[in-house]
Amino acid sequence: MNPVEYESARRTRIRRILIDIATSTVSNLLATALASAARLLF
């Protein structure tokens, strides 16, 4: 396994982890916004 393949594989894994973190953060923000909106409305 040459270093170039290893570098791209590691970069892909890091990008996937960052996407997972961003997705969970956005979903948490949406859930919080929906909860506060529901609290204001109901």
Sequence and secondary structure as in RCSB ss.txt:
>XXXX:A:sequence
MNPVEYESARRTRIRRILIDIATSTVSNLLATALASAARLLF
>XXXX:A:secstr
  HHHHHHHHHHHHHHHHHHHHHHHHHHHHHHHHHHHHHHH 
